[in-house]
Amino acid sequence: APVLISILLGASFSRYQVEESVEHLLAPTHSLAKIERNLVDSLFPVNRSKHRLYSDLQTPGRYGRVIITSFRKANMLDQHHTDLILKLHSAVTRIQVQRPGFNYTFAHICILNNDKTCIVDDIVHVLEELKAARSSNRTNFAITYPITHLKDGREVYNGHQLGGVTVHSKDRVKSAEAIQLTYYLQAINSLNDMVAEKWESIFCDTVELFQKSNRKVKMYPFTSSSLKEDFQKTSRVSERYLITSLILVVTLAILCCSMQDCVRSKPWLGLLGLLTVTLATLTAAGIINLTGGKYNSTFLGIPFVMLGHGLYGTFEMLSSWRKTREDQHVKERTAAVFADSMLSFSLTTAMYLVTFGIGASPFTNIEAARIFCCNSCIAIFFNYLYVLSFYGSSLVFTGYIENNYQHSIFCRKVPKPEVLQEKPAWYRFLLTAKFSEDTADSEETNTYESHLLVWFLKRYYCDWITNTYVKPFVVLFYLVYISFALMGYLQVSEGSDLSNIVATATRTIEYTTAQQKYFSNYSPVIGFYIYESIEYWNTSVQEDVLEYTKGFVRISWFESYLNYLRKLNISTGLPKKNFTDMLRNSFLKAPQFAHFSEDIIFSKKYNNEVDVVASRMFLVAKTMETKREELYDLLETLRKLSLTSKVKFIVFNPSFVYMDRYASSVGAPLQNSCISALFLLFFSAFLVADSLINVWLTLTVASVEFGVIGFMTLWKVELDCISVLCLIYGINYTIDNCAPLLSTFVLGKEFTRTKWVKNALEVHGVAILQSYLCYIVGLIPLAAVPSNLTRTLFRCLFLIALVTFFHCFAILPVILTFLPPSKKKRKEKKNPENREEIECVEMVDMDSTRVVDQITTV
């Protein structure tokens, strides 16, 4: 049944849909910046947002962008490079998108200016004037930075168009190492958007072709689709690495379940355990796809979540099988396995469902995290059902094979030793098995102790880790671990940079690196929007506005604008109606203030009176784009000022959509999951036999999570959506591995703490070690994937596995030997005169096979 269900549901995944919107996935769902963007869009048309200034001031829309620089740090303003850039500009404007019946060029789909011409970066006009000046041998033309003057008298901002600038006195540009050009496109309907998307693709091809013919310059193209394409590219570049990972895990899972004894070896169970996990993951993917869900690259982490939980459950069942008596019937052995292992597996599965269920709830403000947690919940639920059914049935089949003394791989009846002696050596090696008649009645040796991992733990490791001379070093090592974890924890940074979730060898990474290298002197342009009708001619109002622009580098010359208002007011003394009329006419006529005509919205009243209903100015903060924490602090500061100011204003830039409350949005799933896990542990303390189990489990989870957060920071992993999802998984992974050990130790009676630590490691250590080895081997290929997303995924998951393993096999075995619970009070002294008489009733069949039917203690 699980196989059929997986095939039916998983088949639908062959036609899966890919999530196109990165903002939908990674930006906070409930964001104040999105509301501010809607207000801005309602006040100012999008085409005016692109006019005169480089910046995505309202909505990114469709665009093509390219940074041109030189390998030898040459001056991009010299004659050779100026001609080259203008030649590239001409090639870009001639790009054609072929559609049935019409060929679209840049002129057909560009955003238009007020005079119905395409909006082009002012740096193009600067270069054209520079070229004309050289042609006429004029030497008085000078470019200033970051504001320069064109021949028509306009002042233009070039801070985001000239990079790596060296200046003379009075801000005159001596040289510039990089130049950036941007081409904005219309996307007002579906056809227009389709043409614009195709134009972006041809734009990148054109730039790359131009690059090949001009080897001395380096060009970095970037479009509005680049981030989306590079985000999904992670899935494509990961395919062969994931296949390698699958092959390695299959190989190691088979080896971990194998023994030299061909009857008791269980290689098929190792393979079937991995198949169980695969079927559950495939079923979950099919359900998500059928319910309208869309695939995204964050889903790459789900197989590793399933691998850690599913394989441990199957290995724990196999470990329980080894503890059963071979002379029992298969049904009795299977019942003992389920009774021994499925209780803890059910509890850990419930913990997974609770923690990931909280992450899948509407409380999660990041859509990518919510979808990931939802898919994980479905996969874990089906994994639990499939372990009960599919893997349980597989265990029964292999049990019958073992009881019939059939080969564990070829299922052939294994001949007895006297028959094997007549066969060749290779044949005897393949069919090596230990028959029950080979063991004397006085011997109590478990036939499974010949398993390499069982033998290693029982004979060597358990005695070594509990040695009196080893314990001080383990405690010292733990103190070092806590110290480094604390050092990293104090340096945790929030990762709202979108380049952290894309493949490495992509346009996004190359462009972002070049942009930060050459154009990081100025942060993104911030729109300062006043959305109420105020008396701009009032001196007190002007002072109020200027008060909230302190700390910025002015790029819209707002102070000159207000001074102009003051002069009009003083010189004319006109009433409001005549003043606004003159203001509007002055803006339309005066060339030095022409750029302000797009920044003021006029409206007519019923008596033909003209009023100013909204205005804006553009500001550049003194922070840099490389210091996103400063930009985030600036955003929060401006938000607070907008609540207390006398003037109603908002500040906006599209990057604020990703930054707005990012820390609280990302951390919320982790906080909610931690709270739910602690609540579940507290509640279950009243149900378990000893509440100390949950106390130790809580302390262990806290220690592991603290260490993982600290060390991932030291490993240059920021706290972003991917790392937080890994930390949620880390809670469950720790409980998965540590709960059985702690339960066996705490509930143990008689003997000493050291004895019960050894016993807990012998009983559960093999399953932990097997699942850990398979998990690490599966993670290793992930480290080679050329993607920042998988890099974060690998580092976090590797640290979770390593730190948990360190706690299971070193910290807990040592600390539990000298901390509560005490075993002395539970130790009962036996009276040597007390005797136990055992009555064994045996039944012997015709083949002299010994079967114990009943054991009665008298």
MOHUWO-V132154 format. One line per field, one symbol per residue. ss: DSSP state (h for helix, s for strand, l for the rest). psi: psi as a letter, one per 30 degrees, with the letter a starting at -180 (. if undefined). burial: # if it has 9 or more other C-alpha atoms within 8 Angstrom, else .. A space follows every 50 residues. Layout:
BEGIN
ss = ???
psi = ???
burial = ???
END
This chain:
BEGIN
ss = lhhhhhhhhhhhhhhllslllhhhhhlslllhhhhhhhhhhhhllhhhhl lllllllllllsssssssssllllllllhhhhhhhhhhhhhhhllssssl lsssshhhhslslllllslllhhhhhhhhhhhhhhllllllllsllsssl llllsssllllsssssslhhhssssssssssssssllllhhhhhhhhhhh hhhhhhhhhhhhhlllsssssssllhhhhhhhhhhhhlhhhhhhhhhhhh hhhhhhllllllllllhhhhhhhhhhhhhhhhhhhhhhhhllllslhhhh hhhhhhhhhhhhhhhhhhhhhhhllllllhhhhhhhhhhhhhhhhhhhhh hhhhhhhhhllllllshhhhhhhhhhhhhhhhhhhhhhhhhhhhhhhhhh hhhllsllllllslllhhhhllllhhhhhhlllllhhhllllllllhhhh lhhhhhhhhhhhhhhllhhhhhhhhhhhhhhhhhhhhhhllllslllhhh hlslllhhhhhhhhhhhhllllllssssssllllllllhhhhhhhhhlll lssslllhhhhhhhhhhhhhhhlllhhhhhhhhhhhhhhlhhhhhhhhls sssslllllssssssssssssllllllhhhhhhhhhhhhhhhhhllllss sslllhhhhllhhhhhhhhhhhhhhhhhhhhhhhlllllllhhhhhhhhh hhhhhhhhhhhhhhllllslhhhhhhhhhhhhhhhhhhhhhhhhhhhlll llhhhhhhhhhhhhhhhhhhhhhhhhhhhhhhhhllshhhhhhhhhhhhh hhhhhhhhhhhhhhhllllllllllllllllllllllsssssssllllls sssssssl
psi = eeeeeeeeefefffhlkkkejeeeefkkejkfeeeeeeeeefekleefff kfkjkifdkeaklkkkkklkfghljfgleeeeeeeeeeeeeefgkkjklj fkjkleffglkklfgglkkkkffeeeeeeeeeeeeghkgfkkklkgklkl fgfkkkkgfgfklhkklalhgkkelkflkkkkjklkhfleeeeeeeeeee eeeeeeeeeeeefifflkkjlklffeeeefeffeeeffefeeeeeeeeee eeeeefgllfjfefkheeeeeeeeeeeeeeeeeeeeeeefgglkklffff feeeeeeeeeeeeeeeeeeeefflkfglleeeeeeeeeeeffeeeeeeee eeeeefeefflffkfjeeeeeeeeeeeeeeeeeeeeeedeeeeeeeefee eefghlkfefgkkkllefeffflleeeeefhkljlfffklefkgkkffff keeeeeeefeeeeefgkefeeeeeeeeeeeeeeeeeeeefgklkigkfff glleileeeeeeeeefefggfklkkkkjkjhljliffkeeeeeeefeggk glkkfgheeeeeeeeeeeeeeehlleeeeeeeeeeeefejefgeffffgk jlkkafggkkljfllllklklfllffifeeeeeeeeeeeeeffflfkjll kkkfffeffjheeeeefeeeeeeeeeeeeeeeefffflfkffeeeeeeee eeeeeeeeeeeeefghkljaeeeeeeeeeeeeeeeeefeeeeeeeefkll aleeefeeeeeeefeeeeeeeeeeeeeffeffffkikeefeeeeeeeeee eeeeeeeefeeeeeeffgllkkfeffkkkkkffklkkkjkjkkkafggkk kjekkkk.
burial = .#..###.#####..#.....#..####..#.##.##..##.##.##### .###.###.###########...####...###.##.#..###.###... ..####..#####....##.###########.##........###.#### ...############.#...###.#############....##.###### .###.###.##.....############.######.##..##.###.### .#######################.##############....##.###. .####################..#...#.#..##.###..######.##. ##########..######################.##.####.###.### ###.####.....#.....#......##..###...............## #..#####.####.##...##..##..#..##.######..#...#..#. ###..#######.###.###.###########...##...##.###.... .#.##..#..##..##.##.......#.###.##..##..#.##..#.## ##.#.....################..#.###..#..##.##....#### ####.#####.#..######.###.###.###.##.....#.##.###.# #..##########...##############################...# #.#..#######.#####.##############.################ #.###############.....#...#..............#.#...... ##..#...
END
